[in-house]
Amino acid sequence: MWWILWSLLDVLFESEFTNYIINIKLNKRLKKMKNHFIIVGGGRVGDGVANRLSLEKKQFVIIEKDQERIKALKKEKFV
């Protein structure tokens, strides 16, 4: 019984499950977007473009593969 409970809690709080839920929410948000910009890369230039689009109240998506950069973009509320 204890092992089943432990395994269930492990699945619920493991980062893979959390990432799955985040991806579901992101996909729903992306499906609603129309006439948006796609920024490939969230580095210095991509960040500058995102700031500008944000100031102009434009919708955009940032595509980034570096996990550390994604964390920084989340802190800036871009992801």
Secondary structure, DSSP 8 states (H G I E B T S, - for coil): -HHHHHHHHHHHHSHHHHHHHHHHHHHHHHHH--S-EEEE--SHHHHHHHHHHHHTT--EEEE---HHHHHHHHHTT--
